[in-house]
Amino acid sequence: MSSIFSKIIAGEIPCYKIYEDDKTFAFLDINPEVKGHTLVVPKVEVDKIYDLDDEDYQALMATVKKLAKHMEEVMGQRTLIKVVGTDVPHAHVHLTPLDENWEYGKTLKLAEAEMQEITDKLAL
């Protein structure tokens, strides 16, 4: 069975897409810890990040690096990079701008217009 992330990548479930290339996909987390909280996923579906083959792992981390630097420039805050790997059985990396409202485990409820505004700001 496909993970929710595979369904997002396939366009079966809508998302606020930030970035896509041939091996990776990035989109806003719908339960963000702070504004701009982004998930970066490999297009290949594997449960754990260390299950990726070397090429897909390198592609994922190159995208993480590119987006973290871009996020820092656009949002004006340091970017936290987290690999948690417990909530969805599809390898993924969290990018979180560290603003004064960040608190581990806390999530925000943002309106669709706000999510779209952040998407437009962060999209590459």
C-alpha positions in Angstrom: 0.0 0.0 0.0 1.3 3.5 -0.9 2.2 5.9 1.9 0.4 9.2 2.1 3.7 10.8 0.8 3.6 8.6 -2.3 0.0 9.7 -2.9 1.1 13.3 -2.5 4.0 12.8 -5.0 1.6 11.1 -7.4 -0.9 14.0 -7.2 -3.6 11.9 -5.6 -3.6 14.1 -2.5 -3.2 17.9 -2.8 -0.3 19.6 -1.1 1.6 23.0 -0.9 4.5 22.0 -3.1 7.8 23.8 -2.5 10.1 21.9 -4.8 10.4 18.9 -7.0 13.1 17.2 -9.1 13.6 13.7 -10.5 14.4 12.1 -7.1 12.9 14.3 -4.4 9.8 16.2 -3.5 9.2 18.9 -0.9 6.0 20.4 0.5 4.6 22.2 3.5 3.7 20.1 6.5 -0.1 20.4 7.1 0.5 20.3 10.9 3.4 22.7 11.1 5.4 23.5 14.2 6.0 27.0 12.8 5.2 28.8 9.5 7.3 27.3 6.7 7.7 23.8 8.3 8.6 21.8 5.2 8.9 18.0 4.5 11.5 16.8 2.0 10.9 13.2 0.8 12.6 10.9 -1.7 10.3 9.8 -4.5 11.2 6.2 -3.9 9.1 4.9 -1.0 11.2 3.4 1.8 10.4 3.3 5.5 13.7 4.6 6.9 16.2 7.1 5.6 19.0 4.6 6.0 17.1 2.2 3.8 17.7 4.5 0.8 20.4 3.5 -1.7 23.3 5.8 -1.8 22.2 7.7 -4.9 18.7 8.4 -3.5 20.2 9.3 -0.1 22.6 11.8 -1.6 19.8 13.3 -3.8 17.6 13.7 -0.7 20.4 15.4 1.4 21.3 17.7 -1.6 17.7 18.8 -1.7 17.6 19.3 2.0 20.8 21.5 1.8 19.4 23.5 -1.1 16.0 24.1 0.6 17.5 24.8 4.1 19.7 27.5 2.7 16.9 29.0 0.6 14.5 28.9 3.6 17.1 30.7 5.8 17.5 33.4 3.2 13.7 33.8 2.6 12.5 33.4 6.2 15.4 35.2 7.8 15.9 32.5 10.5 18.2 29.6 11.1 16.7 26.3 9.8 16.4 23.2 12.0 16.9 19.9 10.1 15.3 16.9 11.7 15.0 13.2 10.8 12.4 11.7 13.0 10.9 8.8 11.0 8.1 7.7 13.2 4.9 9.3 11.9 4.8 8.2 8.3 6.5 5.0 6.9 8.2 6.9 4.1 11.7 8.4 4.7 11.5 12.2 5.1 13.4 15.2 6.6 11.7 18.1 8.4 13.0 21.6 7.7 11.8 24.1 10.4 12.6 27.8 10.6 13.6 28.5 14.2 11.5 31.5 15.1 10.6 32.7 18.6 7.4 30.6 18.4 9.2 27.3 17.8 8.6 24.7 20.5 9.3 21.0 20.0 6.1 19.0 19.5 3.8 22.1 19.2 1.8 22.5 16.0 0.0 25.4 14.4 -3.3 25.5 12.5 -2.9 27.8 9.5 -5.6 28.9 7.1 -5.4 27.8 3.4 -4.5 31.4 2.3 -1.6 31.5 4.8 -0.3 28.1 3.6 -0.5 29.3 0.0 1.3 32.6 0.9 4.2 30.6 2.5 4.3 28.2 -0.4 4.7 31.1 -2.8 7.4 32.6 -0.7 9.4 29.3 -0.4 8.9 27.7 -3.7 11.9 27.2 -5.9 
